[in-house]
Amino acid sequence: MTARAVSLVSSLAAAALLAACTNYYEIPIETPIRPKLDVTAFQRVLVAGFLSGGSEDVDANLETTRLLRSQLRTKSELRVIDVDTLPLMEVANESRTDKPAEGTPAPPPAIKEEKDLETYEHLFANVDYWKRIGEEHQQPLIVTGTIMFTPHQRNNLVQRDQEEFDSFGRRRVSPTRVYVERKGFRLSGRFVFIDGRTGTVMHSTTAGEEILYAANQVTPALSSYFELMDRVIPTFLSTLSNQKVKGTRVLLN
């Protein structure tokens, strides 16, 4: 018997079994997923702020800090510390290795693309700074990182029906592929988790999403930001707290 025949017989048998059953039940189930990072040693969490760049229409640092604090209040057992966001850009700029000579102002380079963040990556390895912040706030888990929210556009190849008429006036519709311009935003984040007791990085994770609209559609940048963050937040939370994947299981009777 061929593999195709075996598959057909199995399918028919399964269908017959289902038909023979008078009842079947769908039971909701939840599968727990353990967090990637053990935070049992901490009672408090400080979302310190983020190095951010891209669109000037959204303060990605401030909005991300507020949003993550709100999420942690409801979906984490850690106590969220409410303080002003830290001046991370200033701190990173003071310790830049490419600063001009002493006495010359060193304006921070504009962060327009992800590669521009490389100038400030040393900030997360500044153990003395983060240890001092930890001591000021009773040695919490510190959350920081980078957020880029940038305008984005792309030409997509889509299929459309094109209407044509021949010399006799007969109508014909044929599929045609055309390029359509779409505009939107891209969000990419790197979340860095620092031990407030030692000032060292414990873990980091990245997440990125994009959203595109028709070229003639006008969507506020802030609305797009929140929609993209809705997709990114589960990745962030899975690092710190238990998550549950919901599904169903069918029982036959």
Buried (B, 14 or more C-beta within 10 A) or exposed (E): EEEEEEEEEEEEEEEEEEEEEEEEEEEEEEEEEEBEBEBEEBEBBBBBBBBBBBBEBBBBBBBBBEBBBEBBEEEBEBBBBEEEBBEBBEBBBEEBEEEEEEEEEEEBBEBEEBEBBEBBEEBBEBBEBBBEBBEEBBBBBBBBBBBBBBEBEEEEEEEEEEEEEEEEEEEEEEEEEEEEEBBBBBBBBBBBBBBBBEBEBBBBBEBBBBBBBEEEEEBEBBEBBEBBBEBBBEBBBBBBBEBEEEEEEEEEE
